[in-house]
Amino acid sequence: MTSRDENRGKSAVEEMNKLGLHPKYHQLDVDNQDSVTKLRDYMKSTYGGLDVLVNNAAIAFKSTATESFGEQATVTLRTNFFNTHTACKILFPILKPHARVVNLSSVMGHYSMLKGEKKAAAELKNKLASPDLTEEELSSLMQNFVIAANKGDHESYGWPSSTYAASKIGVSALTRIQQRQFNQDPREDLIVNSVHPGWVDTDMTSHKGPLKIEEGAAAPSWLALLPANVEGPKGGFVWHDKQIVDVVDGPLPSAF
């Protein structure tokens, strides 16, 4: 288990110990490359690599935030997309054969959330859905969103007026690219999926979500523990009830 704040992380470990769970702890801040590198080196030297990686780090501004949309875009995309992407690049080399990667996305990460100008949104959706989209091209698209958000013309490029949605659309697109790369990797049976955990009762939802934390953990845990040589899902977009959803065209099983 990892956390940015070591004291809070260790307190969480103590709580889990009371439940009969006994996780190991290591400090990690995906916004700090040195922190990610330290975790990589520790996992490699202690365990020989990683069997499971769950990318759960993310931030979201509240609706009452006073920061400008451009500032929110810069900060949100930095953690939720760019530094999550960098953490993957640092940690993927130590994935063991049959490793499982779970990228926490959101209902907001579905391509139907591209709600800018209609024609531009369709063009952007086609770019994101392309089976030939590269990491570099995706990163460029995400950077263009940040630039446009700071100028205030992001909707003219097809982007939604939600920095969180834009960041999670990026995570969903990245997942598809990563699985294509895994399919060509000499290590056997590497799988990555993105998952919408549902609207869960946590600090991020201001405790308005109807799902319990255990319910929100069900699909991510299932994906993290997919058995060896399973047929799928691979590179998929998975709903909180374990349904495999077409991330490009849907339909969505429910509102949340």
LOSEDREN-243133 format. One line per 5 residues: number of its first residue (from 1); their letters; for each residue x, y negated, z negated of N, C-alpha, C. Coordinates in steps of 0.1 Angstrom, whole numbers, plus 2048, in hexadecimal, padded with zeros to 3 digits. Example, Ala and Ser with C-alpha at 12.3 -4.5 7.8 and 13.67 -1.06 7.14 Angstrom:
1	as	884,839,7B2,87B,82D,7B2,884,821,7B2  880,816,7B9,889,80B,7B9,881,800,7B1 $
***
This chain:
1	mtsrd	808,80C,800,800,800,800,809,7F4,800  805,7EA,807,80D,7DD,808,804,7D1,805  80A,7C6,802,804,7B9,800,80E,7AE,801  809,7A2,804,812,797,804,818,794,7F6  80E,793,7ED,811,78F,7DF,814,79C,7D7 $
6	enrgk	821,79D,7D3,825,7AA,7CC,81D,7AC,7BF  81B,7A1,7B7,813,7A3,7AB,805,7A8,7AD  7FE,7A2,7B7,7F1,7A6,7BA,7F1,7B5,7C0  7FB,7B8,7C7,7FC,7C5,7CD,7FD,7D0,7C2  806,7CD,7B9,809,7D7,7AE,7FC,7D8,7A5 $
11	savee	7F5,7CD,7A3,7E9,7CD,79B,7DE,7D6,7A2  7DE,7D6,7B0,7D5,7DE,7B7,7D9,7ED,7B6  7E6,7EF,7B6,7EB,7FD,7B4,7E6,802,7A6  7E7,7FA,79C,7E3,7FE,78F,7D4,802,78F  7CC,7FA,796,7BE,7FD,797,7BB,80A,79E $
16	mnklg	7C3,80D,7A8,7C1,819,7B0,7C6,825,7A8  7D0,823,7A0,7D5,82E,797,7CA,832,78D  7C2,829,789,7B6,82C,780,7AC,834,787  7AB,833,794,7A2,83B,79C,7A7,849,79F  7B3,84C,79B,7B9,858,79E,7C1,858,7AB $
21	lhpky	7C3,84D,7B0,7CB,84B,7BC,7D9,846,7B8  7E3,84A,7C0,7F1,846,7BB,7F9,841,7C7  7F5,836,7CD,7FC,830,7D8,80A,82B,7D4  813,82C,7DE,820,825,7DC,81E,816,7E1  827,80E,7DD,825,7FF,7E0,832,7FA,7E7 $
26	hqldv	830,7F1,7F0,83B,7E9,7F6,836,7DC,7FB  83D,7D1,7F8,839,7C4,7FC,839,7C3,80B  82F,7BC,811,82F,7BA,81F,827,7AD,822  82D,7A4,82A,826,799,830,829,799,83F  81E,79B,847,820,79C,855,824,78F,85B $
31	dnqds	823,784,854,827,777,858,836,774,856  83D,77E,850,84B,77D,84D,852,789,853  859,787,85E,860,792,865,86A,79A,85C  871,792,854,87A,799,84B,873,7A3,841  867,79F,83D,85F,7A8,835,85B,7B5,83C $
36	vtklr	857,7B3,849,853,7BF,851,85F,7C8,853  86A,7C1,856,877,7C9,859,87B,7D1,84C  879,7CB,840,87D,7D2,834,874,7DE,832  867,7DC,835,85E,7E8,834,862,7F3,83D  865,7EF,84A,869,7F9,854,875,801,84F $
41	dymks	87F,7FA,84A,88C,800,846,889,809,83A  880,805,831,87D,80D,825,876,81A,829  86C,818,832,864,824,836,86D,82E,83E  876,829,846,87F,832,84D,888,839,845  88E,832,83B,898,838,832,892,841,828 $
46	tyggl	886,83E,823,87F,846,819,877,851,81E  870,84F,829,867,859,82E,86A,85E,83C  874,858,842,877,85C,850,86E,855,85A  866,84C,856,85D,846,860,84F,844,85B  845,842,864,837,83F,860,82E,84A,867 $
51	dvlvn	825,84F,85F,81B,858,864,80E,850,867  80B,846,860,7FF,83E,861,802,82F,85F  7FD,827,868,7FF,819,866,7F1,812,868  7EC,80B,85E,7DF,804,85E,7E2,7F5,85E  7DF,7EE,869,7E2,7E0,86A,7D5,7D9,866 $
56	naaia	7D5,7D5,859,7C9,7CF,853,7CB,7C0,84F  7D7,7BB,851,7DA,7AD,84D,7D3,7A3,856  7CB,79A,851,7C4,790,859,7BF,785,850  7BC,77A,856,7B6,76E,84F,7AA,769,857  7A1,762,850,796,75C,856,792,74F,84F $
61	fksta	791,744,856,78D,738,850,77E,739,84D  779,733,842,76B,732,83F,764,728,848  757,729,848,74F,71F,851,751,711,84B  754,710,83E,756,702,838,764,6FD,839  76D,704,841,77A,6FF,842,77B,6F1,848 $
66	tesfg	784,6E9,843,785,6DB,848,791,6DA,852  798,6E4,854,7A3,6E4,85E,79D,6E3,86C  7A5,6DC,875,7A0,6DB,883,79F,6E9,889  797,6EA,894,796,6F7,89B,7A4,6FB,8A0  7AC,6F1,8A5,7B9,6F4,8AA,7C2,6FA,8A0 $
71	eqatv	7C2,6F4,894,7CA,6F9,889,7C5,707,884  7B8,709,884,7B3,716,880,7B8,721,88B  7B8,71D,897,7BC,726,8A2,7CB,72A,8A0  7D3,720,89E,7E1,722,89C,7E4,72B,890  7DE,729,885,7E0,731,879,7DA,73F,87A $
76	tlrtn	7CE,740,87F,7C7,74D,880,7CE,756,88A  7D1,751,896,7D8,759,8A0,7E6,75D,89C  7ED,755,894,7FA,758,88F,7FA,765,887  7F1,766,87E,7F1,772,875,7E9,77D,87C  7DD,77B,881,7D5,785,886,7D9,78C,893 $
81	ffnth	7E0,784,89B,7E4,78A,8A8,7F4,78A,8A9  7FA,77F,8AA,808,77E,8AD,811,786,8A3  80F,783,896,818,78A,88D,814,798,88A  807,79B,88C,803,7AA,88C,80A,7B1,898  80A,7AB,8A3,810,7B0,8AF,81F,7B2,8AC $
86	tacki	826,7A8,8A6,834,7A9,8A3,837,7B4,899  82E,7B6,88F,830,7C0,885,82F,7CE,88C  826,7CF,895,825,7DC,89D,832,7DF,8A4  837,7D5,8AB,844,7D7,8B2,84F,7DB,8A9  84F,7D6,89D,85A,7DA,893,858,7E8,88E $
91	lfpil	84B,7EB,88B,848,7F8,884,846,804,88E  841,801,89A,83F,80C,8A3,84A,815,8A6  857,810,8A6,862,819,8A9,864,824,89E  85E,822,892,860,82D,888,854,836,886  84A,834,88F,83E,83D,88F,843,84B,892 $
96	kphar	83E,855,88A,841,863,88D,838,869,897  83C,874,89D,832,87B,8A6,825,87E,89E  81A,87C,8A5,80D,87E,8A0,808,872,897  810,867,897,80C,85C,88F,7FF,855,893  7F8,84F,88A,7EC,849,88D,7ED,83A,889 $
101	vvnls	7E8,831,892,7E8,823,88F,7DA,81E,890  7D6,816,886,7C8,811,885,7C9,801,885  7C4,7FB,88F,7C3,7EC,88F,7B6,7E7,88B  7B5,7E0,880,7A8,7DB,87B,7A4,7D0,884  799,7D2,88B,793,7C7,894,787,7C3,88D $
106	svmgh	77C,7C1,895,770,7BB,88F,765,7BC,89A  759,7BB,896,74F,7B9,8A1,752,7AD,8A9  759,7A3,8A3,75D,797,8AA,768,79A,8B4  76E,7A6,8B4,778,7A9,8BD,773,7B0,8C9  765,7B1,8CB,75F,7B7,8D7,75F,7AC,8E2 $
111	ysmlk	761,7B1,8EE,763,7A7,8F9,756,79F,8FC  74B,7A4,8F7,73E,79D,8F8,73E,78F,8F1  748,78E,8E8,74A,781,8E0,751,776,8E8  754,779,8F5,75A,76F,8FD,74F,766,902  74C,75C,8FB,73F,754,8FD,742,746,901 $
116	gekka	74D,744,908,750,737,90E,748,735,91A  74C,72C,923,746,72A,930,745,737,937  739,73A,93D,735,747,942,73F,74C,94C  742,745,956,74B,749,961,759,74C,95C  75E,743,954,76B,744,94E,76C,750,944 $
121	aaelk	761,752,93D,761,75D,933,761,76A,93B  75B,76B,946,75B,778,94E,769,77A,954  76F,770,958,77D,771,95D,787,775,952  785,76F,946,78E,773,93B,78B,781,937  77F,785,936,77B,793,933,782,79D,93D $
126	nklas	782,79A,949,788,7A2,953,797,7A3,951  79D,798,94D,7AC,799,94B,7AF,7A2,93F  7A7,7A0,934,7A9,7A7,928,7A6,7B6,92A  79C,7B9,933,798,7C7,935,7A1,7CE,93F  7AA,7C7,946,7B2,7CD,950,7BB,7D9,94A $
131	pdlte	7BB,7E4,951,7C4,7EF,94C,7D2,7ED,94F  7D5,7E2,955,7E3,7DE,958,7E8,7D3,94F  7E0,7CE,946,7E3,7C3,93D,7EF,7C7,935  7F9,7BE,934,806,7C1,92D,805,7B9,91F  80E,7BD,916,80F,7B5,909,812,7A7,90C $
136	eelss	81C,7A4,915,820,797,918,815,78F,91E  80D,794,927,801,78D,92C,7F7,78A,922  7F4,794,919,7EB,792,90E,7EF,787,905  7FC,787,901,801,77D,8F8,800,76F,8FE  802,76F,90B,801,762,913,7F2,75D,912 $
141	lmqnf	7E9,766,914,7DB,762,913,7D7,75D,905  7DC,764,8FB,7D9,760,8ED,7E0,752,8EA  7EC,750,8EF,7F2,743,8ED,7EB,738,8F5  7E5,73B,900,7DD,732,908,7D1,72E,900  7CB,738,8F9,7C0,734,8F0,7C3,72A,8E6 $
146	viaan	7CF,72C,8DF,7D3,723,8D5,7D5,715,8DB  7DC,714,8E6,7DE,707,8ED,7D1,701,8F0  7C8,708,8F6,7BB,703,8FA,7B2,6FF,8ED  7B3,707,8E3,7AC,703,8D6,7B1,6F6,8D1  7BE,6F3,8D2,7C3,6E7,8CD,7BF,6DB,8D6 $
151	kgdhe	7BD,6DE,8E2,7B8,6D3,8EB,7A9,6D2,8EB  7A2,6DC,8E6,793,6DC,8E5,78C,6E0,8F2  793,6E7,8FB,78D,6EB,907,78D,6FA,909  78E,702,8FE,78F,710,8FE,783,717,905  777,711,903,76B,717,909,76B,717,918 $
156	sygwp	772,70D,91E,773,70D,92C,77B,718,932  783,71F,929,78B,72A,92E,784,738,92A  778,737,924,770,742,921,771,747,912  779,740,90A,77B,744,8FD,76F,740,8F4  76D,747,8E9,762,743,8E0,767,738,8D6 $
161	sstya	75E,732,8D0,761,728,8C6,762,72E,8B8  76A,739,8B8,76D,740,8AB,77C,745,8AC  784,73F,8A4,792,743,8A4,794,752,8A0  78B,756,896,78C,764,892,788,76D,89D  77D,76A,8A4,779,773,8AF,784,774,8BA $
166	askig	78A,768,8BD,795,768,8C7,7A1,771,8C3  7A4,770,8B6,7AF,778,8B1,7AC,787,8B1  7A0,78B,8AE,79C,799,8AE,79A,79F,8BC  795,796,8C5,795,79B,8D3,7A3,79E,8D8  7AD,796,8D3,7BB,799,8D7,7BF,7A6,8D1 $
171	vsalt	7BB,7A9,8C4,7BF,7B6,8BE,7B9,7C2,8C6  7AC,7C0,8CA,7A6,7CB,8D1,7AD,7CD,8DF  7B1,7C3,8E5,7B8,7C4,8F2,7C5,7CA,8F0  7CC,7C6,8E5,7DA,7CB,8E2,7D9,7DA,8E0  7CF,7DF,8D9,7CD,7ED,8D6,7CD,7F5,8E3 $
176	riqqr	7C6,7F1,8ED,7C5,7F8,8FA,7D3,7F9,900  7DA,7EE,900,7E8,7EE,905,7F1,7F7,8FE  7F0,7F7,8F0,7F9,800,8E8,7F6,80E,8EB  7E9,812,8ED,7E7,820,8F0,7EC,824,8FD  7EC,81C,907,7F2,81F,914,801,821,913 $
181	qfnqd	807,819,90A,815,81B,908,818,828,900  80F,82B,8F6,811,838,8EF,80F,844,8F8  807,843,902,805,84E,90C,811,851,913  81A,847,914,827,849,91C,833,84C,912  830,84C,905,83B,84D,8FB,83F,85B,8FA $
186	predl	84C,85E,8F9,851,86B,8F7,84D,872,8EA  84A,86A,8E0,845,870,8D3,836,875,8D6  834,881,8D0,827,887,8D3,81B,881,8CC  810,880,8D3,803,87E,8CD,802,871,8C4  807,866,8CA,805,859,8C2,7F8,853,8C6 $
191	ivnsv	7F0,84F,8BC,7E3,84A,8BF,7E1,83C,8B7  7DB,833,8BE,7D7,826,8B8,7C8,823,8BC  7C1,81E,8B2,7B3,81A,8B5,7B0,80D,8AD  7A7,805,8B2,7A2,7F9,8AB,795,7FD,8A5  791,7F6,89A,785,7FA,893,77E,7EE,88D $
196	hpgwv	771,7EE,88E,768,7E4,888,763,7EA,87B  768,7E6,86F,765,7ED,863,757,7E9,85D  750,7E0,864,743,7DC,85F,744,7CF,857  738,7CA,854,738,7BE,84C,738,7C2,83D  744,7C1,837,746,7C7,82A,747,7BD,81F $
201	dtdmt	743,7C1,813,742,7B8,808,751,7B5,803  757,7AB,808,765,7A8,805,766,799,804  772,794,7FF,775,786,7FF,774,77F,80D  778,787,817,778,781,825,76A,77E,829  760,786,825,752,783,829,74B,77B,81E $
206	shkgp	752,775,815,74C,76E,80A,742,777,802  745,784,803,73D,78E,7FC,72E,78E,801  72C,78B,80D,71F,78B,813,71C,798,81B  727,7A0,81D,725,7AC,825,71D,7B6,81E  715,7BE,824,70C,7C8,81E,713,7D5,81B $
211	lkiee	71F,7D8,822,726,7E4,820,72F,7E4,814  730,7EF,80D,73A,7F1,803,747,7F3,809  752,7F0,801,760,7F1,806,762,800,80B  75D,809,803,75E,817,807,758,81A,815  74D,814,817,746,816,824,74F,80F,830 $
216	gaaap	755,804,82D,75D,7FD,836,76A,805,839  76E,80D,830,77B,815,831,778,822,839  76C,826,83B,769,833,840,76F,835,84E  76C,82C,857,771,82E,865,780,82C,866  786,822,860,794,820,860,79B,82D,85B $
221	swlal	796,832,850,79C,83E,84A,79B,84A,853  790,84B,85A,78E,856,863,798,855,86F  79A,849,874,7A3,847,87F,7B2,849,87A  7B5,846,86E,7C2,848,869,7C6,856,867  7BB,85F,865,7BE,86D,862,7B9,876,86E $
226	lpanv	7B8,871,87A,7B5,879,885,7BF,885,886  7BA,891,888,7C3,89D,888,7CC,89D,894  7D6,8A5,893,7E0,8A6,89E,7DA,8AA,8AB  7DE,8A4,8B6,7DA,8A8,8C4,7CB,8A7,8C6  7C4,89E,8BF,7B6,89C,8C1,7B4,895,8CE $
231	egpkg	7A8,897,8D5,7A6,892,8E2,7A3,883,8E1  79E,87E,8D6,79B,870,8D5,794,86D,8C8  791,860,8C6,793,855,8CF,7A2,850,8CF  7A5,84A,8DB,7B3,845,8DD,7B2,838,8E4  7B7,82E,8DD,7B6,820,8E3,7A8,81B,8E3 $
236	gfvwh	7A0,820,8DA,791,81D,8DA,78E,812,8D0  781,80D,8D2,77B,803,8C9,771,80B,8C1  773,80C,8B4,76A,815,8AC,762,80D,8A2  755,811,8A2,74B,80A,899,74D,810,88B  747,809,881,749,80D,873,743,81A,870 $
241	dkqiv	739,81F,878,733,82C,876,73A,837,87F  746,833,885,74E,83C,88D,749,83E,89B  73F,836,89F,73C,836,8AD,747,830,8B6  749,836,8C2,753,830,8CB,74B,827,8D4  750,81A,8D4,748,80F,8DB,751,80B,8E7 $
246	dvvdg	74B,808,8F2,751,802,8FD,754,7F3,8FA  761,7F0,8F8,765,7E3,8F3,763,7D8,8FE  762,7DC,90A,761,7D3,915,752,7D0,918  74A,7DA,919,73C,7D8,91D,732,7DC,913  736,7E2,908,72C,7E6,8FE,724,7F2,902 $
251	plpsa	718,7F3,8FD,711,7E9,8F4,716,7EB,8E5  713,7E1,8DD,716,7E1,8CF,70B,7E9,8C8  70F,7F2,8BF,705,7FA,8B8,6FC,7F2,8AF  701,7E7,8AA,6F9,7DE,8A1,6FF,7D1,8A0  6F8,7C8,899,6FE,7BA,898,70B,7BA,890 $
256	f	70C,7C2,886,718,7C3,87E,71D,7D1,87C $
***
